[in-house]
Amino acid sequence: MKNTQILVAAIAAACLAGTAQADTQVSSDQGSMTWDQAMSHCRGMGMRLPTINELMWAMNHFEGSRFAAQRGYWSSDTGGSVNSARWASTGTSPRWNGYSSNSRNARYHVVCIRTN
């Protein structure tokens, strides 16, 4: 378990290194919805769901102002099957804590992103 946590932390650090952009806009928490609803909702706002890398960056960059502690948030990345998508979670503090895949019919929270 400890080696897995170290690997996840190393992957996260590598992902975050090239992801931050000064002109990235991140919405507030839009509530809980399915993946398809989230994709449509963000498009309707003129934005999109963040990739898993962008979501990890945003969770650490906007700690506390956009993300609540102990919640899951959808990303635009699909999972291992056609009916799954990736989501990231916050821990006991509103910072990135890990990610996984689940059915697109599951309900997770949503933030939308726009990069210029």
Order of alpha helices (4+ residues) and beta strands (2+ residues): alpha-beta-beta-alpha-alpha-beta-beta-beta-beta-beta
